[in-house]
Amino acid sequence: MTQVSTASPDQPRQYQHTLSNGLTLLAEFIPNLRSAAMTLVVPGGAASDPDDCSGAATVLSDWLLRGAGSRDSRALTGYLDGLGVQRGSQAETSFIRFSASMLSKNLLSVLPVYADIVQRPQLPTEGFEPAKDLALQQLASIEDEPSHKLSILLRERHYPWPFGRPTLGVAAQLEAMTADALRGDYARRFTPRGSILSVAGNFDWATLKATVESAFGGWAEKPVVAPTARQPETGISHVRQETNQVQIGLAYDSVPESHAESLLAQTALNVLSGGMGARLFMEIREKQGLCYSVHAGYHSLKNRAAVFGYSGTAPERAQRTLDSFIVELKRLAQGITADELERARISMKSRVIMQGESSGARAGALVYDFYHRGRTRTLADLKGQIESITLDAVNAHLAKNPVGQLTVVTIGPEPLKVNL
């Protein structure tokens, strides 16, 4: 199945094609670029890690790049470097993600390499321990980054298991992981069904589609591993740590990206924490001088979303910081002003414009939209949606969706009181 968006010849055009094995190809032709970028996501993220093998997706995301097809690790690296490919891979909650940016003339040479990586990885024994060690080093480094540690704990408590599961895993399970077990895990989880390949930049659609069909069309389909959710812990939690700073994290549910009012929720959040003129920064940091950092961000899973807030402060100011944060969350339900809405619109449209200047950002956005919404949006679509937001719509959304149950995690010398 192939779909083509309508646009004038000098404007970006979008394409969609589904292979018979279930892989979805998305593409956005951007005529004024000499570059191209691709994002490939495969449904084998941390949420589907085996129960006793937490961190498997993270190790796999590195190990898969240590040789594929006829190329060993050195040859694979040399080939991609020779094409000037800037690339990365990482484990996420639902997917393992591969991303690559290059000159558009090299795109058709790069795609078959990634077909080898996901279908015919060598998974060499000599590459397993280095991949595992890197994951263990990343995990150990979190102890030196208390704000990162807090974000992991907060997400783990607020989202249902395994969707809040840390992508880096658990040290004991990483250490016990074996190469044979992870090879079996790869064979179990990697499937074209549910995988998404997106391309953005300058390309010929007919040639691109034919290349993808040739490179990925023989990928054998397997059932997608669907994790079973368990209720989250939520509530209030404190990690005692003798430090000179206190880390404060708050989370509450929001509407998911697929919801008709998700853009209204994100507009309101922009008013709360969209920069140095936003409420959290102005009220808690600038006016009261309570903390050195304060912000909140929106995050969406497929069927659930949340706002995650953070503040870092000194122990003697921690309780007042938490109290003030909660005050601002409650005040948001009372609505926003016309001036705040206009500033939020400007901020959001600026991000859209900057996204359009990066083929990599557009490739990632195509995947995000398709996964959450079942369709892609052009930059013109996004701009139009932002401009159509009304003050009444945002305030009506806030009135019927006040901040509900809070999940609170703190790290510091003493626990704090949550005064709701």
Secondary structure, 3 states (H helix, E strand, C coil): CEEECCCCCCCCEEEEEECCCCCEEEEEECCCCCEEEEEEEECCCHHHCCCCCCCHHHHHHHHCCCEECCEEHHHHHHHHHHCCCEEEEEECCCCEEEEEEEEHHHHHHHHHHHHHHHHCECCCHHHHHHHHHHHHHHHHHHHHCHHHHHHHHHHHHHCCECCCCCCCCCHHHHHHCCHHHHHHHHHHHCCCCCCEEEEEECCCHHHHHHHHHHHHCCCCCCCCCCCCCECCCCCEEEEECCCCCEEEEEEEEECCCCCCCHHHHHHHHHHHHCCCCCHHHHHHHHHCCCCCEEEEEEEECCCCEEEEEEEEECHHHHHHHHHHHHHHHHHHCCCCCHHHHHHHHHHHHHHHHHHHCCHHHHHHHHHHHHHHHCCCCCHHHHHHHHHCCCHHHHHHHHHHCCCCCCEEEEEECCCCCCCC
